[in-house]
Amino acid sequence: MNRSKFTWSLLGALAVLGLGAAALARTQAPSDPIVPPGTPTWSYLCFTSDSAKEVMEKANRAGAQGWEMVSAAPGENGAIWCFRQPKWARPLPQE
């Protein structure tokens, strides 16, 4: 095999391997993105209610568990109330 054919064959093989590796990398995205150290991550809890009494009961329960309210907005079935807490504060579910 002459040098020109060998070079083109090698370049073709490398191109095929590169395309295959790129396709494989796209299909194996991590389930959780890598978060830089010191960056807070949050768990969220949202509920809807149109009764002030129900909102106070649920909000007090959430607050007792360490949740803090971050937003409230009108929704289709009453207001939507959202709370957050650091992910490290929630125990991981047992499997």
DORODO-241456 format. One record per residue: residue in three letters; x, y, z negated of N, C-alpha, C, O, CB in turn. Coordinates in steps of 0.1 Angstrom, whole numbers, plus 5000, padded with zeros to 4 digits. Each point is the difference from the previous one (the first is absolute). Glycine has a CB too. Example, Ala and Ser with C-alpha at 12.3 -4.5 7.8 and 13.67 -1.06 7.14 Angstrom:
% residues 2
Ala513249434922499150125000500950125000501050004993497149884995
Ser501550235019500950115000499250114992500550114999500749835023
END
This chain:
% residues 95
Met500949885000499150125000500950125000501050014992497149874996
Asn501650225021500850125000499750094989498949994993501349995032
Arg500650124972499950094989498750085001499450024989503149995009
Ser497150045013498850085002498749924996499250054993502050075026
Lys498749754986498849924997500049974985498950004994501249905029
Phe501150074971500049984986499650124992499249994990502749855013
Thr498650285000499650124993498550025001499450044990502850065015
Trp497249895007498650025002499249894992498950044994501550075028
Ser500049774978499449904992500050024985499049994993501649855025
Leu500550214977500250034986499150124997499350004989503149925011
Leu497650185008499150124997498549965000499350054992502550105019
Gly497949764999498649965000499649924988498950024994501249975031
Ala500849924970499749924988499950094988499149984992502149835018
Leu499750294989499950094989498750085000499450034989503149995011
Ala497150035011498750075002498949924995499150054993501850085026
Val499049744985498949914996500049984985499050014994501149885029
Leu501150094972500149984985499650134993499349994989502549845014
Gly498650285002499650134993498550025001499550054990502750045016
Leu497249885005498550025001499349904990499050044994501250045030
Gly500349804976499449904991500250054985499049984992501449845025
Ala500750234979500250044986499250124997499450014989502949915012
Ala497550175009499150124997498649964998499350054992502250095022
Ala498049764994498649954999499849934987499050024993500949965032
Leu501149944970499949944988500050094988499349984990501949835020
Ala499650304991500150104989498650074999499650034989502950005015
Arg496849995007498750075000499049914993499150054994501550085026
Thr499549744982498949914994500349974986499149944993500649965029
Gln501550134972500349964987500150134991501050014993500249785015
Ala497850304993500150124992499749964985499349914997499950235022
Pro501549934972499849964986498650034995499450095005503049964991
Ser497149874995498750024995499850124991499050075001500749695000
Asp501450284992500050124992501250085005501149955001497849944979
Pro500850245024501150085004501050024989499750004988498850125029
Ile502849904986501050034990499950144996500050095008501649745002
Val498250194977499950134994501350044993500649934992496950035004
Pro503050165007501250054994499950004985498950034995501650115026
Pro500649844972500050014985499550134996500350105006501549734992
Gly497450184991499550124995498850055006499450104996502949954999
Thr497249895016498850045007498849944993499949874999501350155023
Pro497850054973498949944993499149935010499750055011500450134971
Thr499449715014499049935008498749984991500249994988501649895026
Trp497150124992498750014993499149895003499949955011500450304988
Ser498849714991498949925003498850104999500050094992501049694998
Tyr497950195018498950095000498749934997499949885003501250255014
Leu498049944976498749944996499050115004500150114996500849754985
Cys498150105028499050105004498649934998499949885002501750235015
Phe497449974979498749964999499050115004500350115000500449734982
Thr498150125022498950105003499049994989499749904994500750085031
Ser499050144973498950014990499250135003500650105004500749764979
Asp497450135014499250125001499550044986499250094999500249865025
Ser501049984966499550034986501250054992501049934999497249895003
Ala501650294991501050064992500449904988501149994996498150245010
Lys499849704989500249914989500949885004500949974993496850104997
Glu502049885022500849895005501450045003500949934997497049975013
Val502350224996501350065002500850014988501249964999497950165021
Met500349934969500750024987500449864994501149994995497750235002
Glu500349695004500349864995501249945007500949954994496750024999
Lys502350035021501149945008501350084998501149944999497249985017
Ala501650214984501250094999500749984986501249994999497850185017
Asn500249824973500649974987500649864999501149994994497250164997
Arg501149755016500649875000501350005007501049944996496749965003
Ala502350175013501250015008501150074992501249965000497550045021
Gly501050114973500950084992500649924989501250014997497650205009
Ala500449714987500549914989501049905005500849954992497150084996
Gln502149945025500949905006501250075007500849945006497349914998
Gly502050284994501250085005499850065014500950055006500449804981
Trp497550145019499750065013499850154998499550054990499549745019
Glu501550295001499750154999499350045013500249955011501950094975
Met496950055012499250045011500850095010500750094995497249894991
Val502049995027500750085010499150075009500450105007501549744991
Ser496950115004499150075010498549964998499749894994502250135022
Ala497250064988498649975001499550075012500450125004499349864971
Ala499449965032499550055013498649955002499649894996502750135014
Pro496850064997498749945003500149895010500949995009498150234988
Gly500149685001500049885009498649975004499150074996503049844993
Glu497749985018498749965005499149954989498850035000502249915022
Asn499649994968499249954989500350064987500349944990499649855022
Gly500250354988500450074988501450045001500649995011497849884975
Ala502250195004501450055000501049885000499749894994499650324995
Ile501849815016501149905000501150054990500450125001499249805023
Trp500750004966500950044990501349915001499849885000498350204985
Cys503149985016501249925002501050034988500150114996499649895029
Phe500949904971501050004989501349935005499949925010498350084972
Arg502950035012501349945003500749974987499850054989500350065033
Gln500949794979500949974989501249945007499949945010498250034973
Pro503150055010501249945006499949855002499449934991501950264998
Lys499249765022499949865002500749924989499649894997500450155027
Trp501050014970500749924989499149994988500349914992501950175016
Ala496850004991499149984988499049895002499349964990501050295006
Arg499549705016499049895002500749875001501049985007497550185006
Pro501149744979500649875001499749945013498950025006500949954969
Leu501249955030499749935013499049894998500049934989502450125018
Pro496849925002499049904999500649864999501049975007497450175006
Gln501149784978500649864999499449915010498850005003501450044972
Glu500749885032499549915010499949864995499749915008501450245009
END
